[in-house]
């Protein structure tokens, strides 16, 4: 199954990777790799994530306090958020439109 990152999710990924890279050289790349590992898992096994709402699921990102929020639309996994789990839960819900 293919995947697509919502524009806001891509922005979250970029900003978080830049932050981690500023903390330690190479850490931003490690973060991005872990996010894409979770996204690939969602694409291969769409039901792998924990239900987050009626139509969404969440997979945790290893080593980092982030979750990949996604939904399945046909043969596509749409990543709605690369969510910092320390933020207000559900801030991304308006992206489901």
LINTA-V25555 format. One record per residue. N is the residue number from 0. NEAR is the number of other ideal C-beta (glycine too) atoms within 12 Angstrom. Layout:
N & NEAR
N & NEAR
//
This chain:
0 & 21
1 & 18
2 & 29
3 & 22
4 & 30
5 & 30
6 & 17
7 & 24
8 & 33
9 & 24
10 & 18
11 & 33
12 & 34
13 & 20
14 & 20
15 & 35
16 & 28
17 & 17
18 & 20
19 & 28
20 & 18
21 & 14
22 & 15
23 & 12
24 & 10
25 & 14
26 & 20
27 & 23
28 & 18
29 & 22
30 & 33
31 & 31
32 & 21
33 & 29
34 & 40
35 & 25
36 & 23
37 & 38
38 & 39
39 & 23
40 & 27
41 & 39
42 & 27
43 & 17
44 & 17
45 & 28
46 & 17
47 & 23
48 & 31
49 & 16
50 & 16
51 & 26
52 & 20
53 & 9
54 & 19
55 & 32
56 & 30
57 & 29
58 & 37
59 & 25
60 & 36
61 & 18
62 & 16
63 & 29
64 & 18
65 & 34
66 & 36
67 & 45
68 & 43
69 & 44
70 & 33
71 & 24
72 & 19
73 & 11
74 & 12
75 & 18
76 & 34
77 & 34
78 & 44
79 & 39
80 & 43
81 & 41
82 & 37
83 & 26
84 & 24
85 & 12
86 & 17
87 & 11
88 & 17
89 & 19
90 & 18
91 & 33
92 & 20
93 & 11
94 & 27
95 & 20
96 & 11
//
